[in-house]
Amino acid sequence: MNQERISFALEVEHISKIFKKGKTVVKALEDVSFKVKKGQIYGVLGPNGSGKSTLIRIISTLLIPDTGKVKVFGFDAIKDHLKVREFINRVSAEASFFKKLSAIENLLFVAGIYGISRKVAKQRIYEIAQKLALDIKRLNEPLEDFSRGMQQKVALIRAFLTQPRLLLLDEPTTGLDPRAKLEVQKFIINLRKAGTTILLTTHDMVEAEKLCDEVAIIYKGKIVASGKPQELKDIAANHKKNITLEDVFLYFTGYKFEEVEMEEAIN
């Protein structure tokens, strides 16, 4: 397959996914479609429980959709799942580690799985740690001693260790303090500048507007709007000044974002 002729890093076509909990049927995703161009940061915005994480797991080949298909650089995520995994890596809000081991031990273990030599791995680890403002000396400490923000930075190092062409970031800054959040956001922007395509899920509308070239707003498993942030703001403006993506969410769903977040937390 001639990769240079492929315009899209990611193509999601009519994806649906249903989960059954006893007699209850939950539609996690319903007929979701969008495309991500090479080199973009594409945001999927929605409250908790809207289907964002399910979508990420399907794209990363960890779940099979009930209907529809996903293509990564032209390869089918089901039929060519092994090839697709060569292109992608994923960071979730709750990264899993061997907490008793040091950060460097965790990272070198992953490097070994991917066939990356210790010498090359250490070089990449130190370079990425520096970009994330993570003290290299602390990489020798057990991960259980790391703050939530530091663990998330290690998760980003782990994900980018394999130099993925498509990076899937599932709520990567959730729970981070303001400084760590800014450092992670800066790293994401620099990755895009270096040519990495990024799919970012978030419920932080300010973050989405700051980072994303295009966005899709997801609500109850459905894409209700998509486009460039300013285009969506223009549609929802209705003579309002200083409109935000939260106003866009209200326009397309009929609900305030914080109201939906509160309802999800209660349920």
C-alpha positions as CSV (number, residue, x, y, z in Angstrom):
1,M,0.0,0.0,0.0
2,N,1.4,3.4,-1.0
3,Q,1.2,5.4,2.2
4,E,2.0,8.7,0.5
5,R,-1.3,8.5,-1.4
6,I,-3.3,8.1,1.8
7,S,-4.7,11.4,3.0
8,F,-6.2,10.2,6.2
9,A,-4.4,8.7,9.2
10,L,-7.7,7.5,10.7
11,E,-11.1,6.7,9.1
12,V,-14.0,5.8,11.4
13,E,-17.0,4.6,9.4
14,H,-20.5,4.0,11.0
15,I,-19.2,2.4,14.2
16,S,-21.7,1.1,16.7
17,K,-21.1,-0.8,19.9
18,I,-23.7,-2.2,22.4
19,F,-23.0,-3.6,25.9
20,K,-25.4,-5.8,27.8
21,K,-25.6,-5.6,31.6
22,G,-28.1,-8.2,32.6
23,K,-31.3,-7.2,31.0
24,T,-30.0,-3.6,30.4
25,V,-28.8,-2.7,26.9
26,V,-26.3,0.2,26.8
27,K,-25.6,1.8,23.4
28,A,-22.1,3.0,23.9
29,L,-21.6,4.1,20.3
30,E,-24.2,4.6,17.6
31,D,-23.3,5.2,13.9
32,V,-20.1,7.2,14.7
33,S,-18.2,8.4,11.7
34,F,-15.3,10.9,11.2
35,K,-11.9,11.2,9.5
36,V,-8.6,12.5,10.7
37,K,-6.1,13.9,8.3
38,K,-2.4,13.1,8.7
39,G,-0.6,15.5,11.1
40,Q,-3.8,16.7,12.7
41,I,-4.8,16.9,16.4
42,Y,-8.4,15.8,16.2
43,G,-10.5,16.1,19.4
44,V,-13.5,14.0,20.4
45,L,-15.3,16.1,23.1
46,G,-18.0,14.9,25.4
47,P,-18.9,14.3,29.0
48,N,-17.9,11.2,31.0
49,G,-20.0,8.2,29.8
50,S,-20.5,9.5,26.3
51,G,-18.5,6.7,24.6
52,K,-15.1,8.3,24.2
53,S,-13.1,5.5,25.9
54,T,-15.0,2.8,24.0
55,L,-14.2,4.6,20.8
56,I,-10.5,4.7,21.7
57,R,-10.5,1.0,22.6
58,I,-12.0,0.1,19.2
59,I,-9.5,2.2,17.3
60,S,-6.6,0.6,19.2
61,T,-7.9,-2.9,18.3
62,L,-8.8,-3.8,21.9
63,L,-12.5,-4.0,21.1
64,I,-14.4,-5.1,18.0
65,P,-17.3,-2.9,16.9
66,D,-20.7,-4.5,16.4
67,T,-21.1,-2.6,13.1
68,G,-18.9,-0.4,10.9
69,K,-15.1,-0.3,10.4
70,V,-12.0,1.6,11.3
71,K,-9.0,2.2,9.0
72,V,-5.6,3.4,10.2
73,F,-3.4,4.6,7.4
74,G,-5.5,2.6,5.0
75,F,-5.4,-0.7,7.0
76,D,-8.5,-2.3,8.5
77,A,-8.3,-2.4,12.3
78,I,-10.0,-5.8,12.4
79,K,-8.5,-7.7,9.4
80,D,-5.1,-6.0,9.7
81,H,-5.0,-5.5,13.4
82,L,-1.3,-6.6,13.8
83,K,-0.3,-4.0,11.1
84,V,-2.5,-1.3,12.7
85,R,-0.8,-1.9,16.1
86,E,2.6,-1.0,14.4
87,F,1.2,2.5,13.7
88,I,-0.5,3.4,17.0
89,N,0.0,3.7,20.8
90,R,-2.4,4.8,23.5
91,V,-2.4,6.8,26.7
92,S,-5.4,6.6,29.0
93,A,-6.4,8.6,32.0
94,E,-5.6,5.7,34.3
95,A,-2.3,4.3,33.1
96,S,-1.3,0.8,34.4
97,F,2.3,0.1,35.6
98,F,4.3,-2.2,37.8
99,K,4.1,0.3,40.7
100,K,6.9,-1.4,42.8
101,L,9.4,-1.0,39.9
102,S,11.1,2.2,39.0
103,A,9.9,4.3,36.0
104,I,13.0,3.3,34.0
105,E,12.5,-0.4,34.7
106,N,8.9,-0.1,33.5
107,L,9.9,1.7,30.4
108,L,12.8,-0.6,29.5
109,F,10.5,-3.6,29.9
110,V,8.1,-2.1,27.3
111,A,11.1,-1.3,25.1
112,G,12.1,-4.9,25.2
113,I,8.6,-6.1,24.2
114,Y,8.9,-3.9,21.1
115,G,12.4,-5.0,20.3
116,I,14.0,-1.7,21.1
117,S,17.6,-2.0,22.4
118,R,18.4,-0.7,25.9
119,K,20.8,1.9,24.4
120,V,18.2,3.3,22.0
121,A,15.4,3.1,24.6
122,K,17.4,5.0,27.2
123,Q,18.2,7.7,24.7
124,R,14.6,8.1,23.7
125,I,13.4,8.0,27.3
126,Y,15.7,10.8,28.4
127,E,14.9,13.0,25.4
128,I,11.1,12.7,26.0
129,A,11.5,13.1,29.8
130,Q,13.3,16.4,29.2
131,K,10.6,17.7,26.8
132,L,8.0,16.8,29.5
133,A,10.1,18.6,32.2
134,L,10.4,15.3,34.2
135,D,13.6,15.1,36.3
136,I,15.7,12.3,34.8
137,K,17.1,11.4,38.2
138,R,13.6,10.5,39.4
139,L,13.2,7.9,36.7
140,N,15.1,5.5,39.1
141,E,12.5,5.8,41.8
142,P,9.5,3.4,42.3
143,L,6.4,4.5,40.4
144,E,4.3,4.2,43.5
145,D,6.2,7.2,44.8
146,F,5.2,9.4,41.8
147,S,2.4,11.9,41.8
148,R,-0.6,11.4,39.4
149,G,0.9,14.0,37.1
150,M,4.4,12.4,37.1
151,Q,2.8,8.9,36.4
152,Q,0.9,10.4,33.4
153,K,4.2,11.8,32.0
154,V,5.8,8.4,32.3
155,A,2.7,7.0,30.4
156,L,3.4,9.5,27.6
157,I,7.0,8.5,27.5
158,R,6.0,4.9,27.3
159,A,3.5,5.6,24.5
160,F,5.9,7.7,22.4
161,L,8.8,5.3,23.0
162,T,7.7,3.3,20.0
163,Q,7.4,6.5,17.9
164,P,3.8,5.9,16.8
165,R,2.4,7.6,13.8
166,L,-1.0,7.8,15.4
167,L,-1.2,8.6,19.1
168,L,-4.5,8.0,20.9
169,L,-4.8,10.2,24.0
170,D,-7.8,9.3,26.2
171,E,-8.3,12.1,28.7
172,P,-4.5,12.5,29.1
173,T,-4.6,15.6,31.4
174,T,-7.5,14.5,33.7
175,G,-6.5,15.0,37.3
176,L,-3.3,16.8,36.6
177,D,-2.3,20.0,38.5
178,P,-2.2,23.2,36.3
179,R,1.5,23.1,35.8
180,A,1.7,19.5,34.8
181,K,-1.4,20.0,32.5
182,L,0.4,22.8,30.6
183,E,3.6,20.8,30.2
184,V,1.6,17.8,28.8
185,Q,-0.3,20.1,26.5
186,K,2.9,21.7,25.2
187,F,4.3,18.2,24.6
188,I,1.2,17.3,22.6
189,I,1.6,20.4,20.4
190,N,5.2,19.7,19.8
191,L,4.4,16.1,18.7
192,R,2.0,17.5,16.1
193,K,4.7,19.8,14.9
194,A,7.0,16.8,14.5
195,G,4.4,15.1,12.3
196,T,2.5,12.8,14.7
197,T,-1.2,12.5,14.2
198,I,-3.1,12.7,17.4
199,L,-6.6,11.7,18.4
200,L,-7.5,13.4,21.7
201,T,-10.6,12.6,23.8
202,T,-11.4,15.1,26.5
203,H,-14.2,16.7,28.5
204,D,-12.1,19.9,28.9
205,M,-13.6,22.3,26.3
206,V,-10.8,24.9,26.9
207,E,-8.1,22.3,26.3
208,A,-9.9,21.1,23.1
209,E,-10.1,24.7,21.7
210,K,-6.4,25.2,22.6
211,L,-5.1,22.0,21.0
212,C,-7.4,20.7,18.3
213,D,-7.5,21.5,14.6
214,E,-10.9,19.8,14.3
215,V,-13.3,18.4,16.8
216,A,-16.3,16.1,17.0
217,I,-18.8,16.5,19.8
218,I,-20.1,13.2,21.1
219,Y,-23.2,12.9,23.3
220,K,-24.8,9.6,24.4
221,G,-22.8,7.7,21.9
222,K,-23.6,9.9,18.9
223,I,-21.6,12.5,17.1
224,V,-23.9,15.6,17.2
225,A,-21.5,18.0,15.5
226,S,-18.0,18.1,13.9
227,G,-15.7,20.6,12.3
228,K,-13.1,23.2,13.1
229,P,-13.7,24.8,16.5
230,Q,-14.3,28.3,15.1
231,E,-16.7,26.9,12.5
232,L,-18.8,25.3,15.2
233,K,-18.7,28.5,17.3
234,D,-19.9,30.5,14.3
235,I,-22.9,28.1,13.8
236,A,-23.8,28.3,17.5
237,A,-23.1,32.0,18.0
238,N,-26.6,33.5,17.4
239,H,-25.3,37.0,17.9
240,K,-23.5,36.0,21.1
241,K,-20.0,37.4,21.7
242,N,-17.1,35.4,23.2
243,I,-18.7,32.1,22.5
244,T,-17.0,28.9,23.8
245,L,-17.1,25.2,22.9
246,E,-19.4,24.8,26.0
247,D,-21.9,27.1,24.3
248,V,-21.5,24.9,21.1
249,F,-22.3,21.8,23.2
250,L,-25.4,23.5,24.6
251,Y,-26.5,24.5,21.0
252,F,-26.2,21.0,19.6
253,T,-27.5,19.0,22.6
254,G,-29.8,21.3,24.4
255,Y,-28.0,20.7,27.6
256,K,-25.3,22.6,29.5
257,F,-22.1,20.6,29.7
258,E,-21.8,20.8,33.5
259,E,-25.5,19.6,33.9
260,V,-24.6,16.4,31.9
261,E,-21.4,15.8,33.8
262,M,-23.4,16.1,37.1
263,E,-26.1,13.7,35.8
264,E,-23.4,11.1,34.8
265,A,-21.7,11.4,38.2
266,I,-25.0,10.7,40.0
267,N,-25.8,7.7,37.8
